[in-house]
Amino acid sequence: MSNFDHQRLVLAGPIEVRKEILEAQNQWMIGHRGKAFEVLYASLQAKLKQIFFTENSIYAIATSGTGFWEAAVRNCVRDDKKVLHFTSGAFSERWAVISKANGKQVDIVTAEWGQAITPEMVADALSKDTYDAVCIVHNETSTTVTNPIKDISDIVRQCDDTLFMVDTVSGLAGIEFYTDDWGVDVALTSSQKAFALPPGIAFCAVSERARQRADAVPYRGYYFDFLSLEKSHQKNSTPSTPPVSLMYAADKQLTDILDEGIENRWARHIKLRDMTHEWAANNGFGLFAADGYNSPTITAIDNREVGIDVNAMAAFMADRGFSMDKGYGKIKGDTFRIGHMGDMSLDFLQEVLDGLSEFVTVKA
Ligand SMILES: *Cc1c(COP(=O)(O)O)cnc(C)c1O
């Protein structure tokens, strides 16, 4: 048995967090209306801007990705206008549900699970109607498809009054993403995926254009009001109590991410993906995501041909100290996912794949 002192997460999120990062949380509390907090907030902000590749304000508050989904549509879609959602998996579908739950008028364009949203689909939909915003998921974690956001941004940018809102929850910090170059007005992400932080803090880059839109929306709610967040942001502060301990952890982790080098980090994720694909091919498995759109941060293994018992696999791997995913939503069991994001090393992934090989062999 290998030497591990806890179940190591190979999930889609939350993911494994290094001990140094967990320990960085262990500092005395500070008052969040004092100078020390302003310094912490400003430090986070400077690093986040480099990781998001943006000059926009990045709000960092106590919430998860879901909170910023709600914020995006609530602030940026007027009641007498529509929002256009592209869906192709569980997360993109849920974002559309949230827009409806906020009383917005929603149009949905759907691709099959496992397929990508293409620039052609976006161009076609935008030629037929006008929208206050387009909502799209960068990396659809349920199907492990990465959508071509750069090419899609070229299309969306041709519509002057349409904001471009992107969920990059399992993408940013693991997969190439350029907020400003791609004209993304709202880019939102959580801490517990590719950032390899504990859950409970989320980050959202918001453009000036998006805030101008918010100004034209009378009822933006309270907790996620972009204008109020911006007002505090200008003073290196947050409107309500921030998750200070998580911010200490984030401050260290963002430094480490920048030390690795963001491009190096993207390249490491591609290597992790390629290793996973090679393992799949060598063991007779296909991949669920359409060719050419395979995610660098997570891989859904197509289990329909081989048909391993995913519960038995997870139990086998748990004995070896790995907490495994068993697939998500309606494709659970037909697929299982290998999360290979965050600070995962090639050696660690190799250990996971060796364990899986052993399971497949034992089973055969
Ligand atoms: C996990 C996930 C979410 C939900 O984020 P929470 O932080 O769990 O609220 C949204 N979108 C994608 C693509 C995700 O992977």
The ligand as an ORCA input file, in Angstrom:
! r2SCAN-3c Opt
* xyz 0 1
  C     -18.490     23.111    -10.666
  C     -19.023     23.922    -11.766
  C     -19.965     24.937    -11.560
  C     -20.599     25.171    -10.235
  O     -19.709     25.848     -9.450
  P     -19.856     25.810     -7.851
  O     -18.561     26.438     -7.455
  O     -19.976     24.370     -7.478
  O     -21.041     26.608     -7.498
  C     -20.326     25.726    -12.606
  N     -19.827     25.528    -13.843
  C     -18.937     24.557    -14.097
  C     -18.428     24.408    -15.480
  C     -18.505     23.728    -13.073
  O     -17.607     22.769    -13.326
*
